[in-house]
Amino acid sequence: MRQNHINPEEAVRIHREIGARRSLGIHWGTFERLTPEPLDQPLRDLAAARQARDVAEEEFFVLRHGQTRVIE
């Protein structure tokens, strides 16, 4: 999937590089198994990448299926 997607570590790096105030992680657990990793692995990888770059969960977050959030 590398040619069409970035991984969570790259996403957090880009979030920092462009100076984003908020980022939303998408495309996790949406499709049937496209890779050999567990469906929730991207969530764990994103949490680790945020921690490594000192990015708060409120700054770069994911929504559970059906969840909404007001961003101000």
N, CA, C and O atoms as a GROMACS GRO file, in nm:
protein
  288
    1MET      N    1   0.082  -0.120   0.000
    1MET     CA    2   0.000   0.000   0.000
    1MET      C    3   0.087   0.127   0.000
    1MET      O    4   0.034   0.238  -0.008
    2ARG      N    5   0.216   0.112   0.008
    2ARG     CA    6   0.308   0.224   0.022
    2ARG      C    7   0.294   0.327  -0.091
    2ARG      O    8   0.314   0.446  -0.069
    3GLN      N    9   0.262   0.282  -0.209
    3GLN     CA   10   0.253   0.375  -0.322
    3GLN      C   11   0.132   0.467  -0.312
    3GLN      O   12   0.128   0.571  -0.377
    4ASN      N   13   0.031   0.428  -0.231
    4ASN     CA   14  -0.092   0.505  -0.223
    4ASN      C   15  -0.122   0.563  -0.086
    4ASN      O   16  -0.208   0.649  -0.073
    5HIS      N   17  -0.051   0.517   0.018
    5HIS     CA   18  -0.080   0.560   0.154
    5HIS      C   19   0.049   0.588   0.229
    5HIS      O   20   0.156   0.541   0.191
    6ILE      N   21   0.037   0.665   0.336
    6ILE     CA   22   0.150   0.683   0.426
    6ILE      C   23   0.118   0.606   0.555
    6ILE      O   24   0.002   0.580   0.585
    7ASN      N   25   0.221   0.571   0.629
    7ASN     CA   26   0.198   0.499   0.753
    7ASN      C   27   0.182   0.599   0.868
    7ASN      O   28   0.207   0.718   0.850
    8PRO      N   29   0.140   0.553   0.985
    8PRO     CA   30   0.118   0.645   1.097
    8PRO      C   31   0.240   0.729   1.134
    8PRO      O   32   0.227   0.847   1.164
    9GLU      N   33   0.359   0.669   1.133
    9GLU     CA   34   0.480   0.745   1.166
    9GLU      C   35   0.501   0.860   1.067
    9GLU      O   36   0.532   0.972   1.107
   10GLU      N   37   0.484   0.832   0.939
   10GLU     CA   38   0.498   0.936   0.837
   10GLU      C   39   0.389   1.043   0.854
   10GLU      O   40   0.415   1.162   0.836
   11ALA      N   41   0.269   1.001   0.889
   11ALA     CA   42   0.158   1.095   0.907
   11ALA      C   43   0.187   1.194   1.020
   11ALA      O   44   0.162   1.313   1.007
   12VAL      N   45   0.240   1.143   1.131
   12VAL     CA   46   0.273   1.231   1.244
   12VAL      C   47   0.388   1.325   1.206
   12VAL      O   48   0.387   1.442   1.243
   13ARG      N   49   0.486   1.274   1.134
   13ARG     CA   50   0.597   1.359   1.088
   13ARG      C   51   0.545   1.471   1.000
   13ARG      O   52   0.584   1.587   1.017
   14ILE      N   53   0.458   1.438   0.906
   14ILE     CA   54   0.400   1.539   0.815
   14ILE      C   55   0.316   1.638   0.895
   14ILE      O   56   0.321   1.758   0.868
   15HIS      N   57   0.239   1.589   0.990
   15HIS     CA   58   0.159   1.677   1.077
   15HIS      C   59   0.249   1.785   1.138
   15HIS      O   60   0.214   1.903   1.136
   16ARG      N   61   0.363   1.744   1.190
   16ARG     CA   62   0.458   1.839   1.251
   16ARG      C   63   0.518   1.931   1.144
   16ARG      O   64   0.527   2.052   1.165
   17GLU      N   65   0.560   1.874   1.032
   17GLU     CA   66   0.629   1.953   0.929
   17GLU      C   67   0.542   2.063   0.871
   17GLU      O   68   0.592   2.172   0.841
   18ILE      N   69   0.414   2.038   0.855
   18ILE     CA   70   0.327   2.141   0.796
   18ILE      C   71   0.267   2.233   0.902
   18ILE      O   72   0.198   2.330   0.868
   19GLY      N   73   0.292   2.204   1.029
   19GLY     CA   74   0.242   2.289   1.137
   19GLY      C   75   0.092   2.280   1.156
   19GLY      O   76   0.027   2.379   1.190
   20ALA      N   77   0.036   2.162   1.134
   20ALA     CA   78  -0.109   2.144   1.148
   20ALA      C   79  -0.151   2.160   1.294
   20ALA      O   80  -0.080   2.116   1.385
   21ARG      N   81  -0.265   2.222   1.316
   21ARG     CA   82  -0.319   2.231   1.452
   21ARG      C   83  -0.392   2.104   1.489
   21ARG      O   84  -0.389   2.062   1.605
   22ARG      N   85  -0.457   2.041   1.392
   22ARG     CA   86  -0.531   1.917   1.414
   22ARG      C   87  -0.513   1.827   1.292
   22ARG      O   88  -0.507   1.875   1.178
   23SER      N   89  -0.505   1.698   1.318
   23SER     CA   90  -0.503   1.599   1.211
   23SER      C   91  -0.593   1.484   1.251
   23SER      O   92  -0.608   1.453   1.369
   24LEU      N   93  -0.653   1.422   1.152
   24LEU     CA   94  -0.745   1.311   1.171
   24LEU      C   95  -0.692   1.190   1.096
   24LEU      O   96  -0.678   1.193   0.974
   25GLY      N   97  -0.664   1.082   1.170
   25GLY     CA   98  -0.620   0.958   1.108
   25GLY      C   99  -0.740   0.884   1.050
   25GLY      O  100  -0.839   0.862   1.120
   26ILE      N  101  -0.730   0.844   0.925
   26ILE     CA  102  -0.840   0.774   0.859
   26ILE      C  103  -0.788   0.647   0.794
   26ILE      O  104  -0.669   0.619   0.795
   27HIS      N  105  -0.880   0.572   0.738
   27HIS     CA  106  -0.850   0.447   0.665
   27HIS      C  107  -0.797   0.338   0.756
   27HIS      O  108  -0.711   0.260   0.714
   28TRP      N  109  -0.845   0.330   0.876
   28TRP     CA  110  -0.809   0.218   0.964
   28TRP      C  111  -0.935   0.137   0.989
   28TRP      O  112  -1.042   0.194   1.012
   29GLY      N  113  -0.924   0.008   0.987
   29GLY     CA  114  -1.038  -0.079   1.018
   29GLY      C  115  -1.157  -0.062   0.925
   29GLY      O  116  -1.268  -0.104   0.959
   30THR      N  117  -1.135  -0.003   0.809
   30THR     CA  118  -1.246   0.026   0.718
   30THR      C  119  -1.268  -0.086   0.617
   30THR      O  120  -1.382  -0.117   0.582
   31PHE      N  121  -1.162  -0.144   0.572
   31PHE     CA  122  -1.170  -0.245   0.468
   31PHE      C  123  -1.134  -0.381   0.524
   31PHE      O  124  -1.068  -0.392   0.627
   32GLU      N  125  -1.178  -0.482   0.454
   32GLU     CA  126  -1.132  -0.616   0.492
   32GLU      C  127  -0.982  -0.619   0.484
   32GLU      O  128  -0.920  -0.529   0.428
   33ARG      N  129  -0.927  -0.718   0.538
   33ARG     CA  130  -0.782  -0.731   0.549
   33ARG      C  131  -0.712  -0.708   0.414
   33ARG      O  132  -0.725  -0.787   0.321
   34LEU      N  133  -0.638  -0.596   0.406
   34LEU     CA  134  -0.560  -0.565   0.287
   34LEU      C  135  -0.412  -0.597   0.309
   34LEU      O  136  -0.335  -0.613   0.214
   35THR      N  137  -0.374  -0.605   0.436
   35THR     CA  138  -0.236  -0.636   0.472
   35THR      C  139  -0.240  -0.744   0.580
   35THR      O  140  -0.347  -0.773   0.634
   36PRO      N  141  -0.128  -0.803   0.611
   36PRO     CA  142  -0.128  -0.909   0.713
   36PRO      C  143  -0.138  -0.857   0.857
   36PRO      O  144  -0.152  -0.937   0.949
   37GLU      N  145  -0.132  -0.726   0.879
   37GLU     CA  146  -0.138  -0.673   1.015
   37GLU      C  147  -0.280  -0.679   1.071
   37GLU      O  148  -0.376  -0.680   0.994
   38PRO      N  149  -0.295  -0.682   1.204
   38PRO     CA  150  -0.428  -0.678   1.264
   38PRO      C  151  -0.500  -0.547   1.227
   38PRO      O  152  -0.434  -0.445   1.205
   39LEU      N  153  -0.631  -0.549   1.220
   39LEU     CA  154  -0.707  -0.430   1.178
   39LEU      C  155  -0.685  -0.310   1.269
   39LEU      O  156  -0.695  -0.196   1.223
   40ASP      N  157  -0.655  -0.333   1.397
   40ASP     CA  158  -0.633  -0.220   1.487
   40ASP      C  159  -0.486  -0.181   1.502
   40ASP      O  160  -0.454  -0.094   1.582
   41GLN      N  161  -0.397  -0.242   1.426
   41GLN     CA  162  -0.255  -0.209   1.434
   41GLN      C  163  -0.227  -0.062   1.402
   41GLN      O  164  -0.144  -0.002   1.470
   42PRO      N  165  -0.292  -0.003   1.302
   42PRO     CA  166  -0.266   0.139   1.276
   42PRO      C  167  -0.295   0.228   1.396
   42PRO      O  168  -0.226   0.329   1.416
   43LEU      N  169  -0.395   0.195   1.477
   43LEU     CA  170  -0.423   0.274   1.597
   43LEU      C  171  -0.306   0.267   1.695
   43LEU      O  172  -0.265   0.369   1.751
   44ARG      N  173  -0.253   0.149   1.714
   44ARG     CA  174  -0.138   0.133   1.804
   44ARG      C  175  -0.015   0.202   1.747
   44ARG      O  176   0.062   0.264   1.822
   45ASP      N  177   0.005   0.192   1.617
   45ASP     CA  178   0.120   0.257   1.554
   45ASP      C  179   0.109   0.409   1.562
   45ASP      O  180   0.209   0.478   1.583
   46LEU      N  181  -0.011   0.461   1.544
   46LEU     CA  182  -0.031   0.606   1.554
   46LEU      C  183  -0.004   0.653   1.697
   46LEU      O  184   0.062   0.756   1.715
   47ALA      N  185  -0.051   0.582   1.796
   47ALA     CA  186  -0.025   0.619   1.935
   47ALA      C  187   0.125   0.621   1.964
   47ALA      O  188   0.174   0.713   2.029
   48ALA      N  189   0.198   0.522   1.915
   48ALA     CA  190   0.343   0.517   1.935
   48ALA      C  191   0.412   0.632   1.863
   48ALA      O  192   0.505   0.692   1.917
   49ALA      N  193   0.368   0.662   1.742
   49ALA     CA  194   0.428   0.772   1.664
   49ALA      C  195   0.400   0.906   1.730
   49ALA      O  196   0.488   0.992   1.735
   50ARG      N  197   0.280   0.925   1.781
   50ARG     CA  198   0.248   1.050   1.852
   50ARG      C  199   0.337   1.065   1.975
   50ARG      O  200   0.392   1.172   2.000
   51GLN      N  201   0.352   0.958   2.050
   51GLN     CA  202   0.433   0.962   2.170
   51GLN      C  203   0.579   0.993   2.136
   51GLN      O  204   0.643   1.072   2.205
   52ALA      N  205   0.631   0.932   2.031
   52ALA     CA  206   0.770   0.954   1.991
   52ALA      C  207   0.796   1.098   1.951
   52ALA      O  208   0.908   1.148   1.968
   53ARG      N  209   0.695   1.165   1.897
   53ARG     CA  210   0.712   1.304   1.852
   53ARG      C  211   0.642   1.404   1.944
   53ARG      O  212   0.629   1.522   1.909
   54ASP      N  213   0.599   1.358   2.060
   54ASP     CA  214   0.535   1.443   2.160
   54ASP      C  215   0.415   1.519   2.102
   54ASP      O  216   0.403   1.641   2.117
   55VAL      N  217   0.326   1.445   2.036
   55VAL     CA  218   0.204   1.500   1.978
   55VAL      C  219   0.087   1.446   2.060
   55VAL      O  220   0.069   1.325   2.072
   56ALA      N  221   0.007   1.536   2.116
   56ALA     CA  222  -0.106   1.496   2.200
   56ALA      C  223  -0.215   1.429   2.117
   56ALA      O  224  -0.232   1.458   1.998
   57GLU      N  225  -0.288   1.339   2.180
   57GLU     CA  226  -0.399   1.270   2.112
   57GLU      C  227  -0.505   1.368   2.064
   57GLU      O  228  -0.568   1.345   1.961
   58GLU      N  229  -0.526   1.478   2.137
   58GLU     CA  230  -0.624   1.578   2.096
   58GLU      C  231  -0.578   1.653   1.970
   58GLU      O  232  -0.660   1.710   1.898
   59GLU      N  233  -0.448   1.651   1.944
   59GLU     CA  234  -0.391   1.720   1.829
   59GLU      C  235  -0.397   1.634   1.703
   59GLU      O  236  -0.418   1.685   1.593
   60PHE      N  237  -0.378   1.503   1.719
   60PHE     CA  238  -0.383   1.410   1.606
   60PHE      C  239  -0.464   1.290   1.654
   60PHE      O  240  -0.415   1.209   1.733
   61PHE      N  241  -0.584   1.279   1.608
   61PHE     CA  242  -0.677   1.184   1.666
   61PHE      C  243  -0.741   1.096   1.558
   61PHE      O  244  -0.725   1.120   1.439
   62VAL      N  245  -0.812   0.995   1.602
   62VAL     CA  246  -0.893   0.911   1.515
   62VAL      C  247  -1.034   0.910   1.570
   62VAL      O  248  -1.056   0.936   1.689
   63LEU      N  249  -1.128   0.880   1.487
   63LEU     CA  250  -1.267   0.864   1.528
   63LEU      C  251  -1.304   0.718   1.515
   63LEU      O  252  -1.266   0.652   1.418
   64ARG      N  253  -1.376   0.668   1.610
   64ARG     CA  254  -1.430   0.533   1.600
   64ARG      C  255  -1.542   0.535   1.496
   64ARG      O  256  -1.596   0.642   1.468
   65HIS      N  257  -1.576   0.423   1.441
   65HIS     CA  258  -1.680   0.418   1.339
   65HIS      C  259  -1.809   0.477   1.394
   65HIS      O  260  -1.859   0.434   1.499
   66GLY      N  261  -1.863   0.574   1.323
   66GLY     CA  262  -1.987   0.640   1.364
   66GLY      C  263  -1.968   0.757   1.459
   66GLY      O  264  -2.063   0.830   1.485
   67GLN      N  265  -1.848   0.776   1.510
   67GLN     CA  266  -1.820   0.885   1.604
   67GLN      C  267  -1.809   1.017   1.530
   67GLN      O  268  -1.763   1.021   1.415
   68THR      N  269  -1.850   1.125   1.594
   68THR     CA  270  -1.834   1.258   1.538
   68THR      C  271  -1.760   1.346   1.638
   68THR      O  272  -1.750   1.312   1.756
   69ARG      N  273  -1.709   1.457   1.591
   69ARG     CA  274  -1.639   1.552   1.677
   69ARG      C  275  -1.653   1.691   1.617
   69ARG      O  276  -1.637   1.708   1.496
   70VAL      N  277  -1.681   1.789   1.699
   70VAL     CA  278  -1.684   1.928   1.657
   70VAL      C  279  -1.543   1.983   1.673
   70VAL      O  280  -1.483   1.973   1.780
   71ILE      N  281  -1.491   2.041   1.569
   71ILE     CA  282  -1.356   2.100   1.572
   71ILE      C  283  -1.371   2.251   1.560
   71ILE      O  284  -1.427   2.303   1.463
   72GLU      N  285  -1.321   2.317   1.659
   72GLU     CA  286  -1.330   2.463   1.659
   72GLU      C  287  -1.196   2.526   1.641
   72GLU      O  288  -1.185   2.648   1.638
   0.00000   0.00000   0.00000
